Each structure stands twice: as structure tokens, then as C-alpha cells.
Amino acid sequence: MVKIVGIGNALVDVLVHIDDEKMLSELSLPKGGMTLVDASGLDRLNDLTRTLSSVRATGGSASNTIHALSHLGHATGFVGSVGDDEMGAFYLSQMQARGTVASLQRKPEMSTGIATTFITPDGERTFATYLGAAACVSADGLRAMLKAHPEVELLHVEGYLLQDHALIVDVLSTARDAGLVVSYDLASWNLVEAEREFIVELVRDYVDIVFANEEEAAAFSCQRDPEEALRQLASVAGTAVVKVGAHGAFAMQGSERAFVKGLKRKVVDTTAAGDFFAAGFLHGFVGGEPLERCLDYGNHLAGEVIQVYGTALTPEQIRAAVINGNGC
């Protein structure tokens, strides 16, 4: 039984710690954003980071959300594409170890995608992403998943798929035709800024739950006030969530509005914070919890993952975070 499916870029994260922002400037990477690089760009990244310590983990925004949901006891699936290489085998083995049903297209002529993630001393992460085989993800993989598992109820989509307009429309229309609840993470402020009109149409026509951080919400709504941005997002999607970092998070659904304060946590690495927040929120949402409880789950789960590098939380830590968010 698979009830929640994610679709997105199947990437292996290579987490690199840097002492300052000089390397970001040298690589023309906007801090806190995501920039695509080609094979030559990846070679340059490898040359510059060869002497730096790094950690490898499965990555990709939707994949991270599914990762957390699987450890919260949900029957999960993931649709993506990897190369027929060691990185692809690593990615698949990690999915299987979590009990996630993986529909991964293997591309023998391509390399598995890599997200080189630069972590500055303030814990902020900046991505330089080589998509490789990840770019071959298709709605056909989703249709195959739904045929094999007609019990699927919710699809979580990462906003990074936006870079292929035909793909994202195919994915979202497939989900709509199947009667799925669609959850969509805006993913990156610079993507929203560049594709605002198209994203507004997507959210209006296909999306039931939209996740945004403060910068993404501002780019979507052209409003710096997060509460006003929340109202505009909620007027387009059925349920809107705006995260305001250490200050907390807002959610709105119809006339219901909720807010939770941020948690005081030591920030080691913000990688996957938004993805794990989405997992906590969706955990509550599919369980019929009120918005405030959903936010609280997301808040606690994000608060846990920012205290470790990458997504290196144990299943027990993930479950404990949600228990804490339940006031227990």
C-alpha cells in the first residue's frame, strides 16, 4: 500500500562546509538559492572542493520529504530518475532501506544527479545542482506508480521541476485526473522570481497545498509582509503555508488561520529544513489535524534537522520530533 508519493529530482547531496562566502562569489552562486550547472560546471566545482571535507547523502527536495514521512509510518513512494552508476545504486539502496517504493528510471548513458551543497558558518545552504539523469524524470513514472498503486491519495511535488514546463504540467494534470491531493513546494526564491506568472497559474489550476518560505512567498505575491503574502497564496491554493525561519510559520485554509512561534535551536545546517517541515505538516494534514498542530509538527521536525548535517537524523529522532510537536 502506497498512500503518499513524491516526485522530483533524484539527487545525491554532497555537503561541503566553507568558512566564508568567497567561494560562492567565485562560482557566481546566489547565497541561499539553487543554480543549475552543466558537466563542465560540475568539474569546476569538484576541482575547487577537492581538498574540502564533504558528506554524501540522498537528496532532492521531494525525496527528503518522503524520507521523513516514511519514518513517520506513512506508506510512501517516490518517482525519479538516476544513472546506472554507483551513485544511483547508493540512492536506490537508501530508498529501499526506508521502505519507500521507488519508481526510478535508470539511465545507463547518464550520471546520477549531484547537488553540491555549500554550507556557510551561519548554517545557510547554497546549491549548485548538476541534474544529470535526474532531469529525465517523467510523468510516465508517476502514471506507472498510480497504476501499480491505485490507493495513492497525495502527491508531493518539488518546485525544481518547474524548469521543464511541459513536465510539470504533465505531472500536475496526471495527479488532478487521478483525483489526488497535490502538495507543492515553491523550492527556491530565485526560481519563483524568474517564473512568477507561470507558477501562479500552476498553483491556481492544480495545487491544493502550497509551501513557501518568506522569500519565496514575497516573490510569489510581490508582498514583503509574510501575512499578506500568506493571504494571497491562500486565495490561489486551498491551503497555504509560509515559513518565517526562526520566527515561526503561518498557515491559512479558507477562514482558518494559524501561527506557531519558532523554536530556539542551534543551527548547524539548514539543508532539508523546509523539506522536513513539509513532512511534519503533511503528517498532521493527512491525519485530519488542525492547522496549528500541522504547523507544530513541521516546526519541530525542521528544528531537529537543522541541528545535524544534511538529513542525518535517525528514524527515532524523526518520530520523537513529532511526538514533541504533539505536546507529549
C-alpha positions as CSV (number, residue, x, y, z in Angstrom):
1,M,0.0,0.0,0.0
2,V,1.4,3.4,-1.0
3,K,-0.6,6.5,0.1
4,I,1.8,9.4,-0.3
5,V,4.1,9.7,-3.4
6,G,6.8,12.3,-4.1
7,I,8.1,13.2,-7.5
8,G,11.3,15.2,-8.1
9,N,14.9,15.3,-8.9
10,A,16.7,12.2,-7.5
11,L,20.0,13.7,-6.4
12,V,22.9,12.7,-4.2
13,D,23.8,15.6,-1.9
14,V,27.5,16.4,-1.5
15,L,27.6,18.6,1.6
16,V,30.6,20.9,1.7
17,H,31.4,23.3,4.6
18,I,33.0,26.6,3.7
19,D,34.4,29.2,6.1
20,D,33.0,32.3,4.3
21,E,31.1,33.3,1.2
22,K,34.2,33.9,-1.1
23,M,33.7,30.6,-2.9
24,L,30.1,31.4,-3.6
25,S,31.1,34.7,-5.2
26,E,33.8,32.9,-7.3
27,L,31.2,30.5,-8.6
28,S,28.5,33.2,-9.1
29,L,26.1,31.3,-6.8
30,P,23.4,33.4,-5.0
31,K,23.5,32.6,-1.4
32,G,20.5,30.5,-0.3
33,G,19.5,29.8,-3.8
34,M,19.8,27.0,-6.3
35,T,21.8,27.3,-9.5
36,L,22.0,24.7,-12.2
37,V,25.4,23.7,-13.6
38,D,26.4,21.6,-16.6
39,A,29.1,18.9,-16.7
40,S,31.9,21.4,-17.1
41,G,30.5,23.4,-14.1
42,L,30.4,20.2,-12.1
43,D,34.1,19.6,-13.0
44,R,35.0,23.1,-11.8
45,L,33.1,22.5,-8.5
46,N,34.9,19.3,-8.0
47,D,38.3,21.0,-8.6
48,L,37.5,23.8,-6.1
49,T,36.2,21.4,-3.4
50,R,38.6,18.5,-3.8
51,T,40.5,19.4,-0.7
52,L,37.5,20.2,1.4
53,S,35.7,17.7,3.7
54,S,32.3,16.6,2.5
55,V,29.5,14.3,3.4
56,R,27.3,12.3,1.0
57,A,23.5,11.7,1.4
58,T,20.4,11.2,-0.6
59,G,18.9,14.4,-1.6
60,G,16.3,16.2,-3.7
61,S,13.6,18.3,-2.1
62,A,10.6,15.9,-2.6
63,S,12.9,12.9,-1.8
64,N,13.8,14.5,1.5
65,T,10.1,15.0,2.4
66,I,9.3,11.4,1.5
67,H,12.3,10.3,3.5
68,A,10.9,11.9,6.7
69,L,7.3,10.7,6.0
70,S,8.5,7.1,5.6
71,H,10.0,7.2,9.1
72,L,6.8,8.7,10.5
73,G,5.0,5.5,9.5
74,H,3.4,6.5,6.2
75,A,3.3,4.2,3.2
76,T,5.4,6.2,0.7
77,G,6.6,6.1,-2.9
78,F,9.0,8.2,-5.0
79,V,9.3,8.8,-8.7
80,G,12.6,9.9,-10.2
81,S,15.5,9.1,-12.5
82,V,19.1,8.1,-11.8
83,G,22.1,6.9,-13.7
84,D,23.2,3.3,-13.8
85,D,26.2,4.0,-11.7
86,E,27.4,3.8,-8.1
87,M,25.7,7.0,-7.1
88,G,22.4,5.6,-8.5
89,A,22.8,2.3,-6.6
90,F,23.5,4.3,-3.4
91,Y,20.3,6.3,-3.9
92,L,18.2,3.3,-4.6
93,S,19.6,1.4,-1.6
94,Q,18.8,4.3,0.7
95,M,15.2,4.4,-0.5
96,Q,14.7,0.7,-0.1
97,A,16.2,0.8,3.5
98,R,13.4,3.3,4.4
99,G,10.7,1.1,3.0
100,T,9.8,3.6,0.2
101,V,8.5,2.1,-3.1
102,A,10.9,3.6,-5.7
103,S,9.9,4.1,-9.3
104,L,13.4,5.1,-10.5
105,Q,14.2,5.1,-14.2
106,R,17.8,4.0,-14.8
107,K,19.7,5.9,-17.5
108,P,22.8,3.9,-18.3
109,E,24.2,6.6,-20.6
110,M,24.0,9.3,-17.9
111,S,25.4,10.1,-14.5
112,T,23.2,10.4,-11.4
113,G,22.5,14.0,-10.5
114,I,24.6,15.7,-7.8
115,A,23.6,18.7,-5.6
116,T,26.8,20.2,-4.3
117,T,25.6,22.0,-1.2
118,F,27.7,24.8,0.3
119,I,27.1,25.4,4.0
120,T,28.3,28.7,5.4
121,P,29.0,29.3,9.1
122,D,25.5,30.6,9.6
123,G,24.1,27.3,8.6
124,E,22.6,28.6,5.3
125,R,22.9,26.3,2.3
126,T,23.5,27.2,-1.3
127,F,23.0,24.6,-4.0
128,A,24.9,24.1,-7.3
129,T,23.0,21.3,-9.0
130,Y,24.1,19.1,-11.8
131,L,20.9,17.3,-12.8
132,G,22.3,14.6,-15.0
133,A,19.9,11.7,-15.1
134,A,17.6,13.4,-12.6
135,A,16.3,15.6,-15.5
136,C,14.8,12.5,-17.1
137,V,12.1,12.2,-14.5
138,S,8.8,12.0,-16.3
139,A,5.0,11.8,-15.7
140,D,5.2,8.3,-17.2
141,G,6.9,7.2,-13.9
142,L,4.0,8.7,-12.0
143,R,1.4,7.0,-14.1
144,A,3.2,3.7,-13.7
145,M,3.2,4.2,-9.9
146,L,-0.5,5.1,-9.8
147,K,-1.4,2.0,-12.0
148,A,0.5,-0.3,-9.6
149,H,-0.8,1.6,-6.5
150,P,-4.3,3.0,-7.1
151,E,-4.6,3.6,-3.4
152,V,-2.3,6.7,-3.6
153,E,-4.0,9.7,-2.1
154,L,-1.5,12.6,-2.1
155,L,1.3,13.7,-4.4
156,H,4.1,15.9,-3.2
157,V,5.8,17.9,-5.9
158,E,9.0,19.9,-5.7
159,G,9.2,23.2,-7.4
160,Y,12.5,22.5,-9.0
161,L,10.6,20.5,-11.7
162,L,9.4,23.9,-12.9
163,Q,12.4,24.2,-15.1
164,D,10.7,21.9,-17.6
165,H,7.3,23.5,-18.2
166,A,5.8,20.6,-20.2
167,L,6.9,18.1,-17.5
168,I,5.4,20.0,-14.5
169,V,2.1,20.4,-16.3
170,D,2.0,16.8,-17.3
171,V,2.8,15.7,-13.7
172,L,0.2,18.0,-12.2
173,S,-2.6,17.2,-14.7
174,T,-1.9,13.5,-14.2
175,A,-2.4,14.0,-10.5
176,R,-5.6,16.0,-11.0
177,D,-7.0,13.4,-13.3
178,A,-6.3,10.7,-10.7
179,G,-8.1,12.8,-8.0
180,L,-5.0,13.2,-5.8
181,V,-4.4,15.9,-3.3
182,V,-1.5,17.9,-4.6
183,S,1.1,19.4,-2.3
184,Y,3.6,21.8,-4.0
185,D,6.8,23.3,-2.5
186,L,7.9,26.5,-4.2
187,A,11.5,25.4,-3.6
188,S,13.7,28.5,-4.3
189,W,13.1,32.2,-4.3
190,N,15.1,32.8,-7.5
191,L,13.0,30.3,-9.4
192,V,9.8,31.9,-8.2
193,E,11.1,35.3,-9.1
194,A,12.0,34.2,-12.6
195,E,8.8,32.2,-13.3
196,R,6.2,34.1,-11.3
197,E,3.4,34.2,-13.8
198,F,3.7,30.6,-14.7
199,I,3.8,29.5,-11.1
200,V,0.8,31.5,-10.2
201,E,-1.1,29.7,-12.9
202,L,0.1,26.3,-11.8
203,V,-0.9,26.8,-8.2
204,R,-4.3,28.2,-9.2
205,D,-5.1,25.4,-11.5
206,Y,-3.6,22.3,-9.8
207,V,-2.4,22.8,-6.3
208,D,-4.2,22.1,-3.0
209,I,-1.4,22.8,-0.5
210,V,1.5,25.2,-1.2
211,F,4.6,25.6,0.9
212,A,6.8,28.7,0.8
213,N,9.5,30.3,2.9
214,E,9.4,34.1,3.5
215,E,11.5,34.9,0.4
216,E,9.5,32.6,-1.9
217,A,6.2,34.0,-0.6
218,A,7.4,37.5,-1.3
219,A,8.5,36.6,-4.8
220,F,5.1,34.9,-5.5
221,S,2.9,37.7,-4.1
222,C,5.1,40.8,-4.5
223,Q,4.4,41.4,-0.8
224,R,7.2,41.7,1.8
225,D,4.7,41.2,4.7
226,P,4.5,37.4,5.2
227,E,0.9,37.6,6.4
228,E,-0.2,39.5,3.4
229,A,1.8,37.0,1.2
230,L,0.0,34.2,3.1
231,R,-3.4,35.6,2.2
232,Q,-2.5,35.9,-1.4
233,L,-1.2,32.4,-1.6
234,A,-4.3,31.0,0.2
235,S,-6.5,32.8,-2.3
236,V,-4.9,30.9,-5.1
237,A,-4.4,27.5,-3.4
238,G,-6.7,25.8,-0.9
239,T,-4.1,25.6,1.9
240,A,-1.0,27.9,2.1
241,V,2.0,27.7,4.4
242,V,4.5,30.4,4.9
243,K,7.6,29.7,7.0
244,V,9.4,32.7,8.5
245,G,12.5,30.9,9.8
246,A,13.3,31.3,13.5
247,H,10.2,33.5,13.9
248,G,7.8,30.5,13.2
249,A,5.3,29.7,10.5
250,F,1.8,30.7,9.3
251,A,-0.9,28.6,7.6
252,M,-4.2,29.5,6.1
253,Q,-7.1,27.4,4.8
254,G,-10.3,29.3,3.9
255,S,-11.2,31.3,7.0
256,E,-8.9,29.2,9.3
257,R,-5.6,30.8,10.1
258,A,-2.8,29.6,12.4
259,F,0.6,30.6,13.6
260,V,3.3,28.9,15.7
261,K,6.4,30.5,17.1
262,G,9.8,29.4,16.1
263,L,11.9,27.1,18.2
264,K,15.3,28.1,19.7
265,R,17.7,25.6,18.1
266,K,21.4,25.6,17.3
267,V,21.7,25.9,13.6
268,V,24.3,23.5,12.1
269,D,23.0,23.2,8.6
270,T,19.6,24.3,7.1
271,T,19.7,21.7,4.3
272,A,16.3,20.0,4.1
273,A,14.7,22.2,6.8
274,G,11.9,23.1,4.5
275,D,11.5,19.6,3.2
276,F,11.3,18.1,6.7
277,F,8.9,20.9,7.7
278,A,6.6,19.9,4.8
279,A,6.8,16.2,6.0
280,G,5.7,17.2,9.5
281,F,2.9,19.4,8.2
282,L,1.7,16.7,5.8
283,H,1.8,14.1,8.6
284,G,-0.7,16.2,10.5
285,F,-2.7,17.1,7.4
286,V,-3.4,13.6,6.3
287,G,-4.3,12.7,9.8
288,G,-7.0,15.4,9.9
289,E,-5.2,17.6,12.5
290,P,-6.0,21.3,12.8
291,L,-3.6,23.7,11.1
292,E,-1.9,24.7,14.3
293,R,-1.0,21.1,15.1
294,C,0.2,20.6,11.5
295,L,2.5,23.6,11.8
296,D,3.8,22.4,15.1
297,Y,4.8,19.1,13.7
298,G,6.6,20.8,10.9
299,N,8.3,23.2,13.2
300,H,9.6,20.5,15.5
301,L,10.8,18.3,12.6
302,A,12.6,21.2,10.9
303,G,14.0,22.2,14.3
304,E,15.6,18.8,14.6
305,V,17.1,18.5,11.1
306,I,18.9,21.9,11.3
307,Q,20.9,20.5,14.2
308,V,22.6,17.9,12.0
309,Y,24.5,17.9,8.7
310,G,22.2,17.0,5.8
311,T,19.4,14.7,6.7
312,A,21.4,12.6,9.2
313,L,18.5,12.1,11.7
314,T,17.7,8.6,12.9
315,P,14.2,7.3,12.5
316,E,13.8,7.5,16.3
317,Q,14.8,11.2,16.2
318,I,12.3,11.9,13.4
319,R,9.5,10.2,15.3
320,A,10.5,11.9,18.6
321,A,10.3,15.3,16.9
322,V,6.7,14.8,16.0
323,I,5.9,13.5,19.5
324,N,7.4,16.7,20.9
325,G,5.2,18.6,18.4
326,N,2.2,16.8,19.9
327,G,2.9,18.4,23.3
328,C,3.9,15.0,24.8
